[in-house]
């Protein structure tokens, strides 16, 4: 802050902060959406593979329910 004030760059620094602050949430949100779009289907796929393997090993029907 002292350096900014020493060179009277308050307005320029404030404008730069606003630009970065405005762009960052949009970029992070986009990144989060893309990563979720990749991660969760992959986890679902692995879960279904594990379920099928377990059912094959135990020789149980895939839709068995405990009663």
Secondary structure, DSSP 8 states (H G I E B T S, - for coil): -HHHHHTT-HHHHHHHHHHHHHHHHHHHHHHHHHHHHHHHHHHHHHHHHHHHHHHHHHT--TT----
